[in-house]
Amino acid sequence: MQLTAFLCVTSFSFVTSWTDRRKQQSEKVNLTVLFDKYVPPCLEVCRSRFRKITPIADIAHIHMLCHLLDCLLTPANTPADCPKEWYEIYFVFACVWAFGSALCQDQVCIHLECVSFLTCYCVHSMCRYGHC
C-alpha cells in the first residue's frame, strides 16, 4: 500500500518537473490536463488487464511518455498558435506507445488496433487543421 502511494507521489513529481520545463504557459496547462485525463486510466489498464513481456514500473511508463512527447512536441509540430487538439493527438499517440510497447505477444493485436485507429485519427485531424 505504501509502495503504491510512493509511486503516485514519484510519478506526480516527475510529471510536474517535466511540465515545468516546457517554455509556453499554454502548453504547460494543456499537458497538465492531458496527464490528468489519460495517465490514470492507462496505468489502471496496464496494472489490471494487460500482461507485459517484462514487469515495468509505473514511473517507467510515464518516463517513456515524457520522452516521446519531447520528440513529438517540437516547434515545427506544435507552433505557439496551434489548437489544443494537436497536443491531444500527439499525447494520445505517445500514450499508445508508452503504455502498450511492453505487451505480451498475444496482446499485440489490441495494441495494433489502437495504433491503426489513432494513426487514422491523427492524420485526419491534422489535415483538418491544415497541418499536413
C-alpha positions as CSV (number, residue, x, y, z in Angstrom):
1,M,0.0,0.0,0.0
2,Q,2.8,2.4,0.9
3,L,4.7,1.5,-2.3
4,T,1.7,2.4,-4.4
5,A,1.3,5.8,-2.7
6,F,5.1,6.3,-3.2
7,L,4.8,5.6,-6.9
8,C,2.0,8.0,-7.2
9,V,3.9,10.8,-5.5
10,T,7.0,10.0,-7.5
11,S,5.1,10.0,-10.8
12,F,3.4,13.2,-9.8
13,S,6.7,14.9,-9.0
14,F,8.3,13.7,-12.2
15,V,5.4,14.9,-14.4
16,T,5.3,18.3,-12.5
17,S,9.0,18.7,-13.0
18,W,8.8,17.8,-16.7
19,T,5.9,20.1,-17.5
20,D,7.6,23.0,-15.6
21,R,10.5,22.7,-18.1
22,R,8.2,23.4,-21.0
23,K,8.5,27.0,-22.3
24,Q,5.0,28.1,-23.1
25,Q,2.4,28.5,-20.3
26,S,-0.5,27.4,-22.5
27,E,1.5,24.2,-23.3
28,K,2.0,23.5,-19.6
29,V,-1.7,23.9,-18.9
30,N,-2.7,21.7,-21.9
31,L,-0.2,19.0,-20.9
32,T,-1.3,19.0,-17.2
33,V,-4.9,18.5,-18.3
34,L,-3.9,15.7,-20.6
35,F,-1.8,13.9,-18.0
36,D,-4.8,14.1,-15.6
37,K,-7.2,12.8,-18.3
38,Y,-5.2,9.9,-19.8
39,V,-2.4,8.7,-17.5
40,P,-4.5,7.3,-14.5
41,P,-6.8,5.2,-16.8
42,C,-3.8,4.0,-18.8
43,L,-1.9,2.9,-15.6
44,E,-5.0,1.2,-14.3
45,V,-5.5,-0.8,-17.5
46,C,-1.8,-1.8,-17.6
47,R,-2.0,-3.0,-14.0
48,S,-5.3,-4.8,-14.2
49,R,-6.0,-6.0,-17.8
50,F,-2.7,-6.5,-19.7
51,R,0.2,-8.9,-19.3
52,K,3.6,-7.4,-20.1
53,I,6.7,-9.1,-21.5
54,T,8.6,-7.9,-18.5
55,P,7.5,-6.1,-15.4
56,I,7.8,-2.3,-15.9
57,A,7.2,0.2,-13.1
58,D,4.6,2.9,-13.5
59,I,7.2,5.6,-13.4
60,A,9.0,3.9,-16.4
61,H,5.8,4.2,-18.5
62,I,5.5,7.9,-17.5
63,H,9.2,8.5,-18.2
64,M,8.8,7.0,-21.7
65,L,5.7,9.1,-22.3
66,C,7.6,12.3,-21.4
67,H,10.5,11.3,-23.7
68,L,8.2,10.6,-26.6
69,L,6.4,13.9,-26.0
70,D,9.8,15.7,-26.0
71,C,10.3,14.2,-29.5
72,L,6.8,15.0,-30.8
73,L,6.1,18.4,-29.3
74,T,8.6,20.4,-31.3
75,P,8.0,23.9,-32.5
76,A,7.5,22.6,-36.0
77,N,4.8,20.2,-34.9
78,T,3.1,22.5,-32.3
79,P,3.7,26.1,-33.1
80,A,2.7,28.7,-30.5
81,D,-0.7,29.4,-32.0
82,C,-1.7,25.7,-32.7
83,P,-5.1,24.4,-31.4
84,K,-5.0,22.4,-28.2
85,E,-6.3,19.4,-30.1
86,W,-2.9,19.0,-31.7
87,Y,-1.5,18.4,-28.2
88,E,-4.1,15.8,-27.5
89,I,-3.4,14.0,-30.8
90,Y,0.4,13.8,-30.0
91,F,-0.3,12.9,-26.4
92,V,-2.7,10.0,-27.2
93,F,-0.3,8.7,-29.8
94,A,2.6,8.8,-27.2
95,C,0.4,7.1,-24.6
96,V,-0.3,4.2,-27.0
97,W,3.5,3.5,-27.3
98,A,4.5,4.4,-23.8
99,F,1.9,2.1,-22.2
100,G,1.5,-0.5,-25.0
101,S,5.0,-1.2,-26.1
102,A,5.7,-3.9,-23.4
103,L,2.6,-6.0,-24.0
104,C,3.0,-9.8,-24.4
105,Q,2.8,-11.2,-28.0
106,D,-0.8,-12.4,-27.6
107,Q,-2.0,-8.9,-26.7
108,V,-0.2,-7.1,-29.6
109,C,-3.4,-7.3,-31.7
110,I,-5.2,-5.0,-29.3
111,H,-2.2,-2.6,-29.4
112,L,-2.1,-2.6,-33.2
113,E,-5.8,-1.9,-33.4
114,C,-5.3,1.2,-31.2
115,V,-2.3,2.3,-33.3
116,S,-4.2,1.9,-36.5
117,F,-7.2,3.8,-35.1
118,L,-5.0,6.6,-33.7
119,T,-3.0,6.8,-36.9
120,C,-6.1,7.4,-39.0
121,Y,-7.5,9.8,-36.4
122,C,-4.2,11.7,-36.2
123,V,-3.9,12.1,-40.0
124,H,-7.5,13.1,-40.4
125,S,-7.4,15.6,-37.6
126,M,-4.1,17.1,-38.6
127,C,-5.2,17.5,-42.2
128,R,-8.4,19.1,-40.9
129,Y,-6.3,21.7,-39.2
130,G,-4.1,22.2,-42.2
131,H,-1.0,20.6,-40.7
132,C,-0.2,18.0,-43.4
